[in-house]
Amino acid sequence: MSQPDTSHQEIRDAVRALCAEFPDDYHRKVDEQRTYPEAFVDALTKAGWLAAMIPAEYGGSGLGLTEASVIMEEINRSGGNSGACHGQMYNMSTLLRHGSKAQKDLYLPKIASGEWRLQSMGVTEPTTGTDTTKIKTTAVRKGDRYVINGQKVWISRVQHSDWMILLARTTPLAEVKKKTEGMSIFMVDLRQAEKSGLTVRPIPNMVNHETNELFFENLEIPAENLIGEEGQGFKYILDGLNAERTLIAAECIGDGYWFIDRVSRYVKDRVVFGRPIGQNQGVQFPIAESYIEVEAANLMRFKACELFDAKQPCGPQANMAKYLAAKASWEAANACIQFHGGFGFANEYDVERKFRETRLYQVAPISTNLILSYVAEHLLGLPRSF
Ligand SMILES: Cc1cc2nc3c(=O)[nH]c(=O)nc-3n(C[C@H](O)[C@H](O)[C@H](O)COP(=O)(O)OP(=O)(O)OC[C@H]3O[C@@H](n4cnc5c(N)ncnc54)[C@H](O)[C@@H]3O)c2cc1C
């Protein structure tokens, strides 16, 4: 067993106790059947864990990103996958920071209680990818409505969400001074939208991750669903992305510890050539190396949390934490599957499932290359490459 992190022990113990009611075979079955872990997400919601960051005045626990990240870490460390529900934790932060009082009063108590799920955020588009400022989805004001047209891709948990935060262009790119201006964010009532201009097409994929293509055809939404000021949406979304990246870093750290625990246990027991395979340094070193990397990533994750909770700029730390943690969990996943030999490929060991799940974080929500280019340009002052 890798050394348990003893910070926030009460939260860890409580989340671990809940997760213990959903053992490996629960997550394995959900994965095999490609269904949504409804009972697990319900239990987390009822226990209030997904409302951790919502202030107490709106019915949440008013905890910081630090505590929220511990919750996500423990879910992944227990063998679960926070990807099914992490949106509920952080999507509301955009609303909390930039929504009007009326919007916060309307949405946050229902999100906190779980009556409404705000699990989805629609940013990525098929023809523009990471080049977000070129998005082509438009929202045009028409009286007291906005009319939405366009397409999104890889939008997760839409089928298990009541609301989605949508990024759309409200002023054409050619008419803005800075390319980051002229985009706005909206609350979209998903069930209503599906009856009046939104088509949802699921994308079967490598992990049991409910994700979709979305097509908007003259979808009308009330103007009051605009969050904050028109044209400032990109800035608002970036705030929320730092929380998302840090929470996902914590999930990767949970995965990393899971892989290290499993493989350490296995290599002590598995005897080949008359001795445990874990006695060979060729086996020990990659496991030890991943442990060092997970521990190091953990420090950056807590640094990002500390800055975010102190309302200090944390973009560099959030990005670096996500980079380090995703890399560390992937190295740990490789060591884990490698030293399980053939058994690593058997579904019943859960290694191949977690291996697939953790691989996603090299690409989403932001690819490793884009983090490297952010660091090169914004922290090191190197010439902008695109
Ligand atoms: C399972 C899943 C769930 C997702 N959920 C959501 C969601 O809920 N909401 C949402 O909005 N999006 C979501 N995404 C989208 C995700 O954020 C994007 O896939 C990711 O940001 C990469 O964008 P892209 O796929 O368009 O890749 P592209 O932008 O096409 O890039 C492809 C690859 O090219 C490389 N690359 C691109 N540009 C550069 C460059 N300038 N320099 C160096 N390398 C470069 C990178 O390595 C990148 O991985 C999800 C994706 C997946 C796979």
Ligand as a Chemical Component Dictionary entry (heavy atoms), coordinates in Angstrom:
data_LIG
# 
_chem_comp.id                   LIG 
_chem_comp.type                 NON-POLYMER 
_chem_comp.pdbx_formal_charge   0 
_chem_comp.three_letter_code    LIG 
# 
loop_
_chem_comp_atom.comp_id 
_chem_comp_atom.atom_id 
_chem_comp_atom.alt_atom_id 
_chem_comp_atom.type_symbol 
_chem_comp_atom.charge 
_chem_comp_atom.model_Cartn_x 
_chem_comp_atom.model_Cartn_y 
_chem_comp_atom.model_Cartn_z 
_chem_comp_atom.pdbx_ordinal 
LIG C1  C1  C 0 -14.102 11.642 -23.762 1  
LIG C2  C2  C 0 -14.020 13.109 -24.002 2  
LIG C3  C3  C 0 -14.834 13.972 -23.281 3  
LIG C4  C4  C 0 -14.821 15.342 -23.538 4  
LIG N1  N1  N 0 -15.694 16.169 -22.882 5  
LIG C5  C5  C 0 -15.816 17.476 -23.268 6  
LIG C6  C6  C 0 -16.834 18.307 -22.730 7  
LIG O1  O1  O 0 -17.635 17.888 -21.884 8  
LIG N2  N2  N 0 -16.954 19.588 -23.199 9  
LIG C7  C7  C 0 -16.113 20.091 -24.151 10 
LIG O2  O2  O 0 -16.272 21.247 -24.527 11 
LIG N3  N3  N 0 -15.117 19.321 -24.675 12 
LIG C8  C8  C 0 -14.959 18.032 -24.256 13 
LIG N4  N4  N 0 -13.966 17.227 -24.794 14 
LIG C9  C9  C 0 -13.094 17.786 -25.829 15 
LIG C10 C10 C 0 -11.643 17.944 -25.376 16 
LIG O3  O3  O 0 -11.535 19.052 -24.528 17 
LIG C11 C11 C 0 -10.807 18.056 -26.651 18 
LIG O4  O4  O 0 -10.836 16.783 -27.286 19 
LIG C12 C12 C 0 -9.402  18.463 -26.367 20 
LIG O5  O5  O 0 -9.357  19.780 -25.872 21 
LIG C13 C13 C 0 -8.572  18.401 -27.651 22 
LIG O6  O6  O 0 -9.250  19.064 -28.709 23 
LIG P1  P1  P 0 -9.488  18.327 -30.101 24 
LIG O7  O7  O 0 -10.032 16.969 -29.829 25 
LIG O8  O8  O 0 -10.278 19.194 -30.979 26 
LIG O9  O9  O 0 -8.036  18.144 -30.666 27 
LIG P2  P2  P 0 -7.274  19.100 -31.685 28 
LIG O10 O10 O 0 -7.394  20.529 -31.307 29 
LIG O11 O11 O 0 -7.672  18.695 -33.049 30 
LIG O12 O12 O 0 -5.807  18.634 -31.414 31 
LIG C14 C14 C 0 -5.381  17.279 -31.657 32 
LIG C15 C15 C 0 -3.984  17.094 -31.108 33 
LIG O13 O13 O 0 -3.097  17.913 -31.845 34 
LIG C16 C16 C 0 -2.144  18.493 -30.993 35 
LIG N5  N5  N 0 -2.154  19.950 -31.215 36 
LIG C17 C17 C 0 -3.177  20.735 -31.652 37 
LIG N6  N6  N 0 -2.779  21.997 -31.784 38 
LIG C18 C18 C 0 -1.474  22.043 -31.441 39 
LIG C19 C19 C 0 -0.486  23.064 -31.363 40 
LIG N7  N7  N 0 -0.768  24.323 -31.678 41 
LIG N8  N8  N 0 0.757   22.744 -30.953 42 
LIG C20 C20 C 0 1.067   21.453 -30.624 43 
LIG N9  N9  N 0 0.171   20.448 -30.668 44 
LIG C21 C21 C 0 -1.071  20.729 -31.081 45 
LIG C22 C22 C 0 -2.484  18.102 -29.568 46 
LIG O14 O14 O 0 -1.611  17.068 -29.162 47 
LIG C23 C23 C 0 -3.871  17.536 -29.633 48 
LIG O15 O15 O 0 -4.014  16.456 -28.749 49 
LIG C24 C24 C 0 -13.928 15.858 -24.503 50 
LIG C25 C25 C 0 -13.070 14.988 -25.213 51 
LIG C26 C26 C 0 -13.118 13.638 -24.972 52 
LIG C27 C27 C 0 -12.214 12.737 -25.784 53 
# 
loop_
_chem_comp_bond.comp_id 
_chem_comp_bond.atom_id_1 
_chem_comp_bond.atom_id_2 
_chem_comp_bond.value_order 
_chem_comp_bond.pdbx_ordinal 
LIG C1  C2  SING 1  
LIG C2  C3  SING 2  
LIG C2  C26 DOUB 3  
LIG C3  C4  DOUB 4  
LIG C4  N1  SING 5  
LIG C4  C24 SING 6  
LIG N1  C5  DOUB 7  
LIG C5  C6  SING 8  
LIG C5  C8  SING 9  
LIG C6  O1  DOUB 10 
LIG C6  N2  SING 11 
LIG N2  C7  SING 12 
LIG C7  O2  DOUB 13 
LIG C7  N3  SING 14 
LIG N3  C8  DOUB 15 
LIG C8  N4  SING 16 
LIG N4  C9  SING 17 
LIG N4  C24 SING 18 
LIG C9  C10 SING 19 
LIG C10 O3  SING 20 
LIG C10 C11 SING 21 
LIG C11 O4  SING 22 
LIG C11 C12 SING 23 
LIG C12 O5  SING 24 
LIG C12 C13 SING 25 
LIG C13 O6  SING 26 
LIG O6  P1  SING 27 
LIG P1  O7  DOUB 28 
LIG P1  O8  SING 29 
LIG P1  O9  SING 30 
LIG O9  P2  SING 31 
LIG P2  O10 DOUB 32 
LIG P2  O11 SING 33 
LIG P2  O12 SING 34 
LIG O12 C14 SING 35 
LIG C14 C15 SING 36 
LIG C15 O13 SING 37 
LIG C15 C23 SING 38 
LIG O13 C16 SING 39 
LIG C16 N5  SING 40 
LIG C16 C22 SING 41 
LIG N5  C17 SING 42 
LIG N5  C21 SING 43 
LIG C17 N6  DOUB 44 
LIG N6  C18 SING 45 
LIG C18 C19 SING 46 
LIG C18 C21 DOUB 47 
LIG C19 N7  SING 48 
LIG C19 N8  DOUB 49 
LIG N8  C20 SING 50 
LIG C20 N9  DOUB 51 
LIG N9  C21 SING 52 
LIG C22 O14 SING 53 
LIG C22 C23 SING 54 
LIG C23 O15 SING 55 
LIG C24 C25 DOUB 56 
LIG C25 C26 SING 57 
LIG C26 C27 SING 58 
# 
